[in-house]
Amino acid sequence: MSLNNQFLDHCKKKLFEINQNQIEIINELDSFYSHNFNQSFIKKIFNKKESKPGFYLVGEVGVGKTMILNFFFDKIKEKKLRLHFNEFMIEFHDFIFKIKNKEDGINKFVKNLKKRANILYFDEFQVTNIVDAMILGKLFKELFQENIKVIFSSNIRIRDLYRDGLQREQFLPFINILRERSLEKELFIDEDYRTNKKNKLDRFLYPLSQSTNFKFNKFFRKITKNKKQTLKILEIKGRELKLNYFYDGISKFNFNELFDNNLGSEDYIKISNFCKFILIENLPDFNENNSNQQQRFISFIDVIYEKKIPLLITSEVNLKDIGSSKSLINPFKRTKSRLHELTSLEYTIL
């Protein structure tokens, strides 16, 4: 059965709406796979069209990019790794820190990675860290030279990655490599499937009031019934992160605990490894004055979405009306869409 027919069958079984634009992307992925993995040596010699090792799928939030790439990734038989980009970069920095000869560190890291995978998958790819931005050109040049294939999904075009970021000129070599070595395809769909009427918000409570607080505490008592509160202490590279309200995988936080402090993706990944449900109180409206907190919140939701952890949130304002700092408007669209799913009735609780 062709990949196209398998995808149609998959959509029917999952009761997904079948969209012609998604089918066209499936055909592009099928061609990408054939050029990179299924060509014989003779065909490669006589095929004038160079096979590019990268596939970059861009589109607005909630149009089905992740669903399509997950389907494709599950079907391929090669050695493969699906990674959150932040986890990948943490792994890279840890590797470089541990080796003695750091001059050849990137090459050694890529050689080591090649033993584990012939193809990598980064979902909802974006770059916000200046340290990562400076190293990505060299890192991905080595990845592609080692013939490691990479597929990306993103709601940001390649040319717009890290736009307005610090020292962006040092990021341009990566953009050039990515544009030269990747097929960039765009998925056009009008609807955000995560926020459609079928996916009704249930655990995003607003505004901050006595009524909202009552609903929050009632839900909290219900899911922690017969569970003992413990102080969970997580160790992260010599630092301690305390989860004060931890109930056997259920954890409650005030917004300030997680996002006013100097925490990052590594901390949020650690939290996600121990939590199966998270409650957050007092989500503020975002603006230029709390952009640092907003950036941390975006990183947190990326990690939580990757781990498929349901949320209950109390907020100052309705999800659709939450503001944003100017520099984070685009990535925050993805965050709001993901919040809609993570707090919806359709999202499995415990």
Protein Blocks (a to p, Z undefined) as FASTA:
>chain_A
ZZklmmmmmmmmnopacdfklmmmmmmmmmmmmmmmmpcfklmmmmmbacdfbdcdddde
hiommmmmmmmmmmpmbdcddddfklmmmmmmmmmmmpmblmlmmmmmmmmmmmmocbdc
dehiacfbfklmmmmmmmmmmmmmnopacddddfbdfklgoghiahkllmmmmmmmmmmm
pccdddddfbdfklmmklccfkbccdddfklmmmmmmmmmmmmgoiacddddddeehiac
ddfbagehiacddfklmmmpccdfklmmmmmmmpcbdcdehiacddfklmmmmmmmmmmm
mmmmmnopacddddfbdfklpccdfklmmmmmmmmmmmmmmmgmklcgZZ
